[in-house]
Amino acid sequence: MPWTASYYPTAMKHLPPAVRDKAIEIANALLAAGRPEGQAIRIAIARAKQWAQRHRT
């Protein structure tokens, strides 16, 4: 089941909303590509944090 802004992994609970949304987007893409759920969550959080660093305003 894909994650949404209102239904997401507990590990994403403390992320800022914009970073969480990006992590959800990345995690859903990783799941669709066949990654295991736990791995998708870890990778998505790390990549979303990197994305946030590059897109600071």
Beta strands, then each sheet from edge to edge (+ up, - down):
end
